[in-house]
Amino acid sequence: MSSSGYPDVGDLAVATVKQVVDYGAYVRLDEYEGIEGLVHISEISTTWVKNIREHVREGQKLVLKVLRVDRERGQVDLSLRRVTGREKTDKMLEWKRSKKADSIVKGAGERLKSDAATTEKMRLLVYEKFETPYEAFQEAVESGEEVFTKQDIAPDWATALTEVARSKVKLEKASLTATVELTCKATGGIEAIRAALSNAIKVKKPRGATIRVYAVGAPRYRIEATTREYSEAEAVLKAAVEEATSTVKSSGGEGRRVS
């Protein structure tokens, strides 16, 4: 979001369709209070649109790409056809998580009998302290209120935020495995393989993610990545496999993924 309160050109925005007319759809941008925009019929679909109402309807939630912004006139032009399926999925998930994070802060404020202004200050503080507040709430469910107290959030709020998060956040795990073949006939080969597997475990990963290594039977080893989402598990597993194979190769050995 830009400092003007309007989206920037190229941004993705979640919107609710207010009115469908023959030449397009008027929408309300859910993340920008009071801002509305237009999706022209030419930006509805990549194919010819005979009847716009077959593509969009009043009340529908859409993920749109910002094409033009005229702040003086208060006009925002948007596109539906230029949003990819992956962009739609990721943006909608981000928006839903943001709404859930807001509801957790609101619930904590109600638990503390806090006034609206104080609760809003806490919401802004949470967003300032954590790049992705929802992930912080997930971590709090797993690890406790220290997630917040170590960021200098008042103990009463830390407790309330954690308690509300535990009632609203459902933790889900996604696990993926890969089998790698590691060999090293050079001097210190066994240590090289141990280092490769150790480095695989240490690769950068999201909060709450874990990597485990199991011996299948030399020279094969299984690497398991567990995260909160399937796409994250894919990325973490790929990084771990690449780290293991590149490490053993740097010691004069051979490494490859076999499954």
ABEGO torsion letter per residue (X at the ends): XBAAGBBBBGBBBBBBBABBBAAEBBBBBAABBGBBBBBBAAAABABBBABAAAABBBGBBBBBBBABBBAAAGBBBBBAAABBAAAAAAAAAAAAAAAAAAAAAAAAAAAAGBBAAAAAAAAAAAAAABABAAAAAAAAAAAEAAAAAAAGBBAAAAAAAAAAAAAABBBBBBBBBBBBBBBBABBGAAAAAAAAAAAAAABBBBBGBBBBBBBAEOABBBBBBBBABAAAAAAAAAAAAAAAAAAAAAAGBBBBBAX
